[in-house]
Amino acid sequence: MIKYTISLKLKGSQNPNEEYQYTLSLTSYQENNPDKIFTSEIRESMRTNLQNQSSCKISDSHLNQMIKSWIEDIKEGYRSCPITLDLPPLIAEKINQLQEAGNQEMPTPIYPDLSEIAPCWGMLPPLNFC
């Protein structure tokens, strides 16, 4: 069995040398038929593994793009497939799903004491104009 690796780099990453890898061991039949390798279980395993490593959200379109590129490289005989993608942070997805009820009680109003308010100098104008 021969090992094939996809290496994911994040576009705009703070560390340009940082990459996340996922490896598959393939038989000679699978090497010759890479289209048949990526079952739903392998696809989800790949997505989960790379999401856990990178802490980024991998959508279906990103996953399809990675797999398509990897299949092409396997057909060409390359054992490593580097790919760079612009992925959103996983925490942004979790924040969008946050449902916080919070404290919905109205606060008790505090009314100010106006009894001791008086002008500092001068006098107030009369309030009845008749």
C-alpha positions as CSV (number, residue, x, y, z in Angstrom):
1,M,0.0,0.0,0.0
2,I,1.3,3.4,-0.9
3,K,0.5,6.5,1.1
4,Y,-1.0,9.6,-0.6
5,T,-1.2,12.9,1.3
6,I,-3.1,16.1,0.7
7,S,-1.6,19.2,2.4
8,L,-3.9,22.1,3.1
9,K,-2.5,25.6,3.5
10,L,-4.6,28.5,4.6
11,K,-4.6,31.6,2.4
12,G,-3.5,34.7,4.4
13,S,-2.3,32.6,7.4
14,Q,0.0,34.2,9.9
15,N,2.5,31.3,9.5
16,P,3.0,30.6,5.8
17,N,4.8,27.3,6.6
18,E,1.8,25.9,8.5
19,E,0.0,23.1,6.7
20,Y,-2.5,20.4,7.6
21,Q,-2.3,16.9,6.2
22,Y,-4.6,14.0,5.5
23,T,-3.2,10.7,4.4
24,L,-4.7,7.7,2.7
25,S,-3.0,4.3,2.0
26,L,-4.1,3.1,-1.4
27,T,-3.8,-0.3,-3.1
28,S,-2.8,-0.5,-6.8
29,Y,-6.4,-0.9,-7.8
30,Q,-7.3,2.3,-5.9
31,E,-4.4,4.1,-7.4
32,N,-5.7,3.3,-10.9
33,N,-9.3,4.2,-10.0
34,P,-9.0,7.2,-7.7
35,D,-12.6,8.3,-8.4
36,K,-13.9,5.3,-6.4
37,I,-11.9,6.0,-3.3
38,F,-13.8,8.9,-1.9
39,T,-16.9,7.3,-0.3
40,S,-19.0,9.4,2.0
41,E,-17.2,7.9,5.0
42,I,-13.8,8.9,3.7
43,R,-15.1,12.4,2.7
44,E,-16.5,13.1,6.2
45,S,-13.3,11.7,7.8
46,M,-11.2,14.0,5.7
47,R,-13.4,17.0,6.5
48,T,-13.5,16.3,10.2
49,N,-9.7,15.6,10.4
50,L,-8.8,18.8,8.5
51,Q,-11.3,20.9,10.4
52,N,-9.9,19.8,13.7
53,Q,-6.4,20.5,12.6
54,S,-7.0,23.9,11.1
55,S,-9.9,25.1,13.2
56,C,-11.5,26.3,9.9
57,K,-14.9,25.5,8.4
58,I,-14.7,23.2,5.3
59,S,-17.8,23.5,3.3
60,D,-19.0,21.0,0.7
61,S,-17.7,23.1,-2.1
62,H,-14.2,23.4,-0.5
63,L,-14.2,19.6,0.2
64,N,-15.2,18.9,-3.5
65,Q,-12.5,21.2,-4.7
66,M,-9.8,19.5,-2.5
67,I,-11.0,16.0,-3.6
68,K,-11.1,16.9,-7.3
69,S,-7.5,18.3,-7.1
70,W,-6.3,15.2,-5.2
71,I,-7.9,12.8,-7.7
72,E,-6.1,14.6,-10.6
73,D,-2.8,14.4,-8.7
74,I,-3.3,10.7,-7.9
75,K,-4.1,10.0,-11.6
76,E,-0.8,11.8,-12.5
77,G,1.1,9.7,-10.0
78,Y,1.9,12.5,-7.5
79,R,1.9,11.2,-3.9
80,S,1.4,14.6,-2.3
81,C,-1.2,17.2,-3.3
82,P,-0.6,20.7,-2.0
83,I,-3.7,23.0,-2.0
84,T,-4.2,26.5,-0.7
85,L,-7.7,27.7,0.3
86,D,-9.3,30.7,1.9
87,L,-11.4,29.1,4.7
88,P,-13.4,30.9,7.3
89,P,-12.7,30.2,11.0
90,L,-14.7,27.4,12.6
91,I,-15.6,29.7,15.5
92,A,-17.4,32.1,13.2
93,E,-19.8,29.2,12.2
94,K,-20.3,28.3,15.9
95,I,-21.1,32.0,16.7
96,N,-23.8,32.0,14.0
97,Q,-25.4,29.0,15.5
98,L,-25.4,30.4,19.1
99,Q,-28.9,30.7,20.6
100,E,-28.6,32.6,23.9
101,A,-31.9,33.4,25.6
102,G,-30.4,35.9,28.0
103,N,-32.2,37.6,30.8
104,Q,-35.5,38.7,29.4
105,E,-36.9,40.4,32.6
106,M,-37.5,44.2,32.5
107,P,-35.4,46.0,35.1
108,T,-37.1,47.8,38.0
109,P,-37.1,51.5,37.1
110,I,-35.3,53.9,39.5
111,Y,-37.0,57.2,39.7
112,P,-34.9,60.2,40.7
113,D,-35.7,62.4,43.8
114,L,-36.6,65.8,42.3
115,S,-37.8,67.3,45.6
116,E,-34.6,69.0,46.5
117,I,-33.8,70.5,43.1
118,A,-33.9,74.3,43.1
119,P,-32.2,76.9,40.9
120,C,-28.8,78.0,42.1
121,W,-29.4,81.7,41.4
122,G,-32.2,83.8,39.9
123,M,-35.8,82.7,39.8
124,L,-37.9,80.4,37.7
125,P,-40.4,82.1,35.3
126,P,-44.1,81.9,36.1
127,L,-45.7,78.8,34.7
128,N,-49.3,80.1,34.3
129,F,-49.5,82.6,31.4
130,C,-53.2,83.7,32.0
